[in-house]
Amino acid sequence: MNKLVKMLTVSSATLMGVVGLSQLTPVHAADTTAKSVGTLEIKDGTQTLTSVDSLNFGDVAYNANGMTKDLKGTTEKATVEDTTFSQTAWTISGQTDSDVAELTINGQLLSATPKAVFTKTADAKFGEQTAAVKDANMSLTASQAFDNGTNAISMDVNWTLAPTTPSAKFN
């Protein structure tokens, strides 16, 4: 038993020494500060041609010398959604491959070669922008009306939107 007491005493002393040493050794806490960066990448918006109203010239009486119908003071328009930072100016060009009649919009006779019909300056508001049809004219000869073989003339117009000034340099 004496031997057992000595062993317990030595073991206790060893444990106490280890515990005591661990209390004397300074403990360093992990670094509790860190840095991060919040990043938001800004991409410039877009210009989108959302609509160009169709033109309804109504009726015209047949004339063997040719027929012309004007639209003045109409409410037809072209609409562009502009979400660019710099609100750049834009142009909408129109073209038609149809030869059933001549179609003039805002002073531009449309043909297979695109012509600038609508323009907007860079001072336009953010978002939806419009440009008006100031005047339009459709004219055809009697032979064009006869060759068409119907009592109505229709012409498809292809529209193209293009910015006329560069936008912001976000990208």
C-alpha positions as CSV (number, residue, x, y, z in Angstrom):
1,M,0.0,0.0,0.0
2,N,2.8,2.3,0.7
3,K,4.0,1.7,-2.8
4,L,0.6,2.5,-4.1
5,V,0.5,5.8,-2.2
6,K,3.9,6.8,-3.5
7,M,2.7,6.0,-7.1
8,L,-0.4,8.1,-6.6
9,T,1.6,10.9,-5.1
10,V,4.1,10.9,-8.0
11,S,1.3,10.7,-10.5
12,S,-0.6,13.5,-8.8
13,A,2.5,15.7,-8.7
14,T,3.1,15.0,-12.4
15,L,-0.4,15.8,-13.3
16,M,-0.3,19.0,-11.2
17,G,2.9,20.0,-12.8
18,V,1.5,19.5,-16.3
19,V,-1.7,21.4,-15.3
20,G,0.4,24.1,-13.6
21,L,2.6,24.4,-16.7
22,S,-0.3,24.7,-19.0
23,Q,-1.6,27.5,-16.9
24,L,1.7,29.4,-17.0
25,T,2.1,29.0,-20.8
26,P,0.3,32.0,-22.5
27,V,-2.4,30.9,-24.9
28,H,-2.6,33.0,-28.2
29,A,-6.1,33.5,-29.5
30,A,-6.7,33.3,-33.3
31,D,-6.7,36.6,-35.1
32,T,-10.3,37.8,-34.9
33,T,-10.2,40.5,-37.6
34,A,-10.4,40.0,-41.4
35,K,-11.0,42.2,-44.4
36,S,-13.2,41.6,-47.4
37,V,-14.2,43.8,-50.4
38,G,-17.8,44.3,-51.6
39,T,-17.7,44.5,-55.4
40,L,-20.5,45.4,-57.8
41,E,-19.8,45.2,-61.5
42,I,-21.6,47.9,-63.5
43,K,-22.6,46.9,-67.0
44,D,-24.1,49.5,-69.3
45,G,-27.7,49.1,-70.3
46,T,-29.0,48.5,-73.8
47,Q,-31.0,50.3,-76.5
48,T,-33.9,48.2,-77.8
49,L,-36.3,49.0,-80.5
50,T,-39.6,48.0,-78.9
51,S,-42.1,49.1,-81.6
52,V,-42.7,51.1,-84.8
53,D,-46.4,51.8,-85.4
54,S,-47.9,50.7,-88.7
55,L,-49.2,53.4,-91.0
56,N,-52.8,53.2,-92.2
57,F,-53.3,55.5,-95.1
58,G,-57.0,54.8,-95.4
59,D,-58.8,54.9,-98.7
60,V,-57.9,56.6,-102.0
61,A,-60.0,56.8,-105.2
62,Y,-58.6,55.1,-108.2
63,N,-57.0,57.5,-110.7
64,A,-55.5,56.4,-114.0
65,N,-52.8,59.1,-113.6
66,G,-51.7,57.7,-110.2
67,M,-52.7,57.8,-106.6
68,T,-51.1,59.5,-103.6
69,K,-52.2,59.6,-100.0
70,D,-50.6,61.8,-97.3
71,L,-50.6,61.4,-93.6
72,K,-49.9,64.6,-91.7
73,G,-50.2,65.2,-88.0
74,T,-50.4,61.5,-87.3
75,T,-49.9,59.9,-83.9
76,E,-47.7,57.0,-85.1
77,K,-44.3,56.7,-83.6
78,A,-41.2,54.6,-83.0
79,T,-40.5,53.5,-79.4
80,V,-37.0,52.7,-78.0
81,E,-36.2,51.5,-74.5
82,D,-32.9,53.1,-73.6
83,T,-31.3,51.9,-70.4
84,T,-27.8,53.1,-71.2
85,F,-25.9,55.2,-68.7
86,S,-25.1,58.0,-71.1
87,Q,-28.5,58.1,-72.9
88,T,-26.8,58.1,-76.3
89,A,-28.4,59.4,-79.4
90,W,-29.9,56.8,-81.8
91,T,-31.2,56.5,-85.3
92,I,-33.8,54.1,-86.7
93,S,-33.4,53.3,-90.3
94,G,-36.1,51.8,-92.5
95,Q,-35.9,49.9,-95.8
96,T,-38.3,48.0,-98.0
97,D,-37.8,45.7,-100.9
98,S,-41.4,46.2,-102.1
99,D,-42.0,48.0,-105.4
100,V,-45.8,48.0,-105.3
101,A,-45.7,51.7,-104.3
102,E,-43.5,54.4,-103.0
103,L,-43.4,55.0,-99.3
104,T,-42.0,58.1,-97.8
105,I,-41.8,58.6,-94.0
106,N,-40.4,61.7,-92.4
107,G,-39.0,62.9,-95.8
108,Q,-37.2,59.6,-96.5
109,L,-38.2,57.6,-99.6
110,L,-37.8,54.0,-98.5
111,S,-36.1,51.5,-100.8
112,A,-33.8,48.5,-100.5
113,T,-31.1,50.8,-99.2
114,P,-31.7,51.7,-95.5
115,K,-32.6,55.4,-94.8
116,A,-32.5,57.2,-91.4
117,V,-36.2,57.8,-90.6
118,F,-36.2,58.5,-86.9
119,T,-33.6,60.1,-84.7
120,K,-33.3,61.0,-81.1
121,T,-30.7,63.2,-79.4
122,A,-28.6,62.2,-76.4
123,D,-30.7,64.5,-74.1
124,A,-33.6,62.0,-74.0
125,K,-34.8,60.7,-70.7
126,F,-33.8,57.3,-69.2
127,G,-36.1,54.5,-70.2
128,E,-38.8,54.7,-72.9
129,Q,-38.2,57.2,-75.7
130,T,-40.3,58.0,-78.7
131,A,-39.8,59.6,-82.1
132,A,-42.9,60.7,-84.1
133,V,-43.9,60.2,-87.7
134,K,-44.1,63.8,-88.8
135,D,-45.4,63.0,-92.2
136,A,-45.9,60.0,-94.4
137,N,-46.9,59.5,-98.0
138,M,-47.7,56.5,-100.1
139,S,-48.0,56.9,-103.9
140,L,-48.4,54.5,-106.8
141,T,-49.0,54.6,-110.5
142,A,-52.1,53.1,-112.0
143,S,-50.0,50.3,-113.5
144,Q,-48.6,49.5,-110.0
145,A,-52.2,49.3,-108.7
146,F,-53.2,47.1,-111.7
147,D,-50.1,44.9,-111.3
148,N,-50.7,44.4,-107.6
149,G,-54.0,42.8,-108.6
150,T,-55.8,43.7,-105.4
151,N,-57.7,46.6,-103.9
152,A,-55.2,47.1,-101.1
153,I,-51.5,47.9,-101.1
154,S,-49.2,46.7,-98.3
155,M,-45.5,47.2,-97.9
156,D,-43.3,45.5,-95.3
157,V,-40.7,47.8,-93.8
158,N,-37.7,46.5,-92.0
159,W,-36.5,48.7,-89.1
160,T,-33.0,48.9,-87.6
161,L,-31.9,50.7,-84.5
162,A,-28.3,52.0,-84.2
163,P,-26.7,54.2,-81.6
164,T,-25.2,57.4,-83.1
165,T,-22.8,58.1,-80.3
166,P,-20.8,55.7,-78.1
167,S,-22.2,54.8,-74.7
168,A,-20.4,54.7,-71.3
169,K,-17.3,52.6,-71.1
170,F,-18.4,50.3,-68.3
171,N,-17.6,47.2,-70.2
